[in-house]
Amino acid sequence: MTKKLLLMLLALTILSCASKKDILYFQDIKKSDQSAIQYMPNEVQINDILYIKISALVDESAQPFNIVSSSSTNVFNVETIKIQGYLVSQEGSIVFPILGTIKVAGKSTDEVQKFISDILNDKGYLKDPIVSVRIINSKVTVLGEVNKPGTYSFDEQNISLNQAIGYAGDLTINGIRKDVLLIREVNGTRTYVRLDLTSADWFNSPYYYVKQNDVIIVNPNDAKVMSSGYIKDIGTTLGTLSFLLTVYLLLKK
């Protein structure tokens, strides 16, 4: 009986111990490793909100093309700009002052800037206009075994998956680092990708940078799953078994 209890304790102890291979990030990176950064501009998607500002040498000549006049932008916050921004329709287009309907989905913000600038210049509306385009409702959702699950907004054109996880307070000790699920929707297609955060192999893949509306899901490891059932806490279980073993040995004497 004693041997069986000792074996049970040993087995539970082994199961409750986590290996470094399961916890440490990017284990295959060496101290001298270097790699070129490949920035990947996000493409405009359906339901994005664009902030577009047109400038010209004569400021008054550009005002008809701006929803918000340049004299009042200082008192606007981000939420106000979102309300007055350009919502990309289900057809992937926006309705722009004077120019009418413009197809923007599938283009980067740089491409949208050049496209509008060329129209204004070629049709003689403005000479050498300066066009600025920003996506102002970019967000990423991080769920599962992270310290602060939720949906997070970002203003940068590019943020990495690591930054997105950082917004969520990092993975908990119970998060499976070798099987992080990334769900991405682009141009009506939903893609599911599983990433191994213990390796850096995916750094140069299309999934290193987060795109707007990405969903990141971190699943719990076996210890966490077990703790949600009958075995509420491995430490408590081990303590209880140790106590029972001690009582058994004392009574046996």
N, C-alpha and C positions, 0 to 999 in steps of 0.2 A: 504493500500500500504506500509506504514511504517513497519508494523508488518512483512509483507512478506520479505521485504529487510533485516530486522533484523534477521529473521529466516535463510535466505540465507547466511548471513555473519556468523552466528553461525555454520551452517552446514559446510561451507568451512573451518572455523577455526578448527573444530573437525577433519575434514578429513586431514588437513595439519599437525596436531600434531602427532608425533610418540611416541609410548609407549616404556617404558624401555624394555618390554618383546620382542619387535621387534628389539632392538638395542644391548643389552648387550650379550656378549659371555658367554657360559658355566654357566648359571644361577643356575644350580643345584649342583654346587660344593660348599662344605662347607669348612670352614677354616681348619678343622682338617682332611679332607679327604686325604687319601693316597692310591696309587695303584701301583702294580709292573709294571715295564716297560717290555714289551714283544717285543724284537727286531725281526724283520722279514726280513731276507736277501732277496734282490731282485734276481730273477732268470734271467739268460741270455736270451735275446729275439732276434728274427730275426732283422737284421739291427743294432744290437749293435756293437760297436767297442771295442775290447779287447786289452789291453796292457798286454803282458805276458813277464815276465823276469825270466830267469833260472839262478840260481847261484849254484856253487859247490865249494868244497874245493880247487880244482885246477881251477882257473878262465878260463884258456884257453880251458879246456875240455868242458865248457858250451857254449862257443862262437858260435859253429855251430847251436845251438838251439835258438839263439837270433837274431832277425831281426836287432836290433840296438846293436852295440858293446858297452860294458860297458865303453870304453874309450871316447866315443863321446856323451854320454847321457847328459852331463852337458850343452851342447850348444843347446839342443833341447827344444822347447816350446811345449805346449799342442797341438797346431794345427799340428805341424810337426809329433808328435807322433800319432795323429789321422790318418794321411795319411799313416803312416807305420804300423798302428795297424792291427789287425785281424778283418775283417768285417764278421759278422755272416751271412751266406748265407740263401736263402729262405728255404733250407733244414735243417737249424738249425745247420750248421757245419762250421768249419774253416779248412784251410789247413795249417798244422804245419810243420816246417822244419824237415826232416828225418822221423818223425812219420806219416806224411800223413794226411788224413782226420780224424778229431775228432769231434764227436757230442757233442755240448756244450749247445744248447738251452734247457731250462727247468732245468738246473743245477744252483746252486748258485756259486758265484766265489770261495768260499771255496771248493766246490765239484769239480770244474774244476781244482783247484790247486792240490787237492789230486789225481784226476784221472791222470793228466799228470805226477805228481811225481811218482806214482805207475808204470806207463808204463816205464819211464826212468830208474827206479830202477830195476824193474823185468826183463827188457830186457838187462840189463847190460850196458846201455849207460852211466849212471852216478850213482855214489854211494852217497846215501842220498842227493839228490838234494833239493834245496830250490826253490820253484815255487811261484811267485807272480802274481796274476791276478786282473786286475781292469777294470771296465767298464768306458770308458773315454768319452762317448758322451751322458750321462744321461741328460735328459731334461724334463721339465714339462711346459705345456702351461696353462696360467690363462687368462680367457676372461670375458668380461661383466663389471659389476659395481665394478671395482677395480680402484685404482688410477693410476696404471701403467700396463695395460694389455700387455701381450707379452709372449714369450717363454724364459724360464730361464734354464741355464745349472747348474748342481750341481755335485760336486766331491765326496761328502760323500756317503757311502753305504746306509745310511738311512737318509731321511729328512721327517718331518711330514707335513701333509696338512697345519697346521698352519704356518710352515716355508715357504712353497710354496706361501701361500697368503701374507706372509710378504715380500717376494721378489717382489710381485706385488703392494706393497705399501698399503696393507690392503683394505678392502671393503670400498666403499664410503658410505655415510649416506643413500643412496638410494638403496643399495644392500640388497636383501632378504636373511637374515641370516638363516632362517628356511628351505630353499629349495635350497641348493647348489648342483649342478649336477657334479658328477665325472664320467668321461668316461675312461674306462681302457681296454686295449687290451693285452691279454695274450694267447699265443699259438693258435693264430687264432680265438680267441673268444673275442667279444666286450661286455663289461658289463657296464650297466648304473646304477648308485647308487645316491640316493638323501640323503643328509646329513643335519642335523639340527645343526647349529653352536651355537645355544643358549643353547644346551644341551651337556653334556660330555658323553652321553651313548655310542657313537661310538669310544671312546678312545681305547678300547680293541678289536676293530674290525679289519679286514684286511685292512681297508681303512684309518686308522690313519696315516700310513706311505705311502708316495707317491712312486709309481713305475715309472721307466723311461717311457716316452711317455704318461703319464697321461694327461688328459685335464680337467681343472676345470672351470666351467661356473657359474657365479653369475648373476642371473636375476634381472632386475630392479623392484622396487616396484610400486604400483599404482600411487603414486605422480610423479615419474619419467616418467612413461608412459604418464600420462596426460600432463606433461610439454613438451612432444615432439609433442603434437597435437595443438589444437587451444588455449588451456590454456597454455601459455608459462611459466608462473611463478605464483605459488600460492600467493606469497607475493605481486606481482604486481597486481594480480586480486583482492585481499583483499583491497589493497590500493585504487584501482580504485572504487570499490564498496563503500568503506567508503567515498571517495570524493563525489560520486554521491548522497549518502545518506545525507551528510552534505548540499550539494547544494539544495537537495529536501526540507530538513527541513527549510533552510533559506528562500527559495522561498515561502514555505507554510505560513511562518509568514507574 
